[in-house]
Amino acid sequence: MNFFEQTGKVAIGSRLRMLTDKVTEDGAQIYKLYNIDMQPKWFPVFYSLAQGEEKTITELARDIGHSHPSVSKIISEMLKKGYVKESKDKTDGRRNLVSLSKKGVEISKEIEDQLIDVNAAVEEISAQSQNKLWEAIGEWEFLLEQKSLLRRVMEKKKERDSLKVQIVDYKPEYQEAFRALNVEWISHYFTMEESDYKALDNPQGYILDRGGYILLALYEGEPLGVCALIKMDDGEYNFELAKMAVSPKAQGKNVGFLLAGAVVEKAKSLGAAKIYLESNTILKPAINLYHKLGFQKVAGKPTPYTRCNIQMELVL
């Protein structure tokens, strides 16, 4: 069975490289067919310069979508062949400009027939194929520019990992995990405070017995995230979203979003009208998560935490 039939689309990079190698190999032979001493990899730079305008290496790299080091190397190779020349910018002596040499201009004229024939051959292949590769490449380039393949794979991984996350209610056997995850998280960024110990050392009395709730996120059975709803009786907010901590091991598994979303849904099921939280702006991923859930910045409430520099609310 053909290798690519076995692997499917996951081997797209390898297949594209093979196609590129095949076309590049033919390209080298095509230049010989027309008695032109040129390497296929030079063509984008050569063609750009053949339009007649002097350009810096940076401008060339931007025009053809290559890296600066790659274009610099190609220019060095073309200089040795005598196809290009360099000169100082008259308006800025710090800039080197590149243009075709007299020999390069002659080559640009000799290559015209070759380009006509190559274009005709590519058109012939397109006419004989059901799927239009050139148009498809353009579509892929556009789509990958909007969102890279890496980004898309990261999202698919997160979706798949999310299926392994289970949100469960607090049980006494989870007290150690509730405390450890919060201590790990708080100590990493800040200093543990008296109010932290009150909640973490006695979650039953400080949170649960007062009408609050604690949820845990289990990933393949292991507690990797915790979050609490602390009952508030200030006449404005029903609950405070607090003591949310996610293990570094859960990074990229969507644990934080699933856990926070479950806590919000829990508050809704209890008839809450508003949820309050306190955080710190150095925790950008957390702040972004809260914004994504619909929390908005508020100010003015007294806080027991020295680390708090932002207060937010969610109107349900």
Stockholm file with secondary structure:
# STOCKHOLM 1.0

chainA/1-316         MNFFEQTGKVAIGSRLRMLTDKVTEDGAQIYKLYNIDMQPKWFPVFYSLAQGEEKTITELARDIGHSHPSVSKIISEMLKKGYVKESKDKTDGRRNLVSLSKKGVEISKEIEDQLIDVNAAVEEISAQSQNKLWEAIGEWEFLLEQKSLLRRVMEKKKERDSLKVQIVDYKPEYQEAFRALNVEWISHYFTMEESDYKALDNPQGYILDRGGYILLALYEGEPLGVCALIKMDDGEYNFELAKMAVSPKAQGKNVGFLLAGAVVEKAKSLGAAKIYLESNTILKPAINLYHKLGFQKVAGKPTPYTRCNIQMELVL
#=GR chainA/1-316 SS CCHHHHHGGGGHHHHHHHHHHHHHHHHHHHHHHTTCCCCGGGHHHHHHHTTSCCBCHHHHHHHHTCCHHHHHHHHHHHHHHTSEEEEECSSCTTCEEEEECHHHHHHHHHTHHHHHHHHHHHHHHHHHCSSCHHHHHHHHHHHHHHSCHHHHHHHHHHHHHHTTEEEEECCGGGHHHHHHHHHHHHHHHSCCCHHHHHHHHCHIIIIITTTCEEEEEEETTEEEEEEEEEECCSSSCSEEEEEEEECGGGTTTTHHHHHHHHHHHHHHHTTCSEEEEEECTTCHHHHHHHHHHTCEEECCCCCSCTTCCEEEEEEC
#=GC SS_cons         CCHHHHHGGGGHHHHHHHHHHHHHHHHHHHHHHTTCCCCGGGHHHHHHHTTSCCBCHHHHHHHHTCCHHHHHHHHHHHHHHTSEEEEECSSCTTCEEEEECHHHHHHHHHTHHHHHHHHHHHHHHHHHCSSCHHHHHHHHHHHHHHSCHHHHHHHHHHHHHHTTEEEEECCGGGHHHHHHHHHHHHHHHSCCCHHHHHHHHCHIIIIITTTCEEEEEEETTEEEEEEEEEECCSSSCSEEEEEEEECGGGTTTTHHHHHHHHHHHHHHHTTCSEEEEEECTTCHHHHHHHHHHTCEEECCCCCSCTTCCEEEEEEC
//
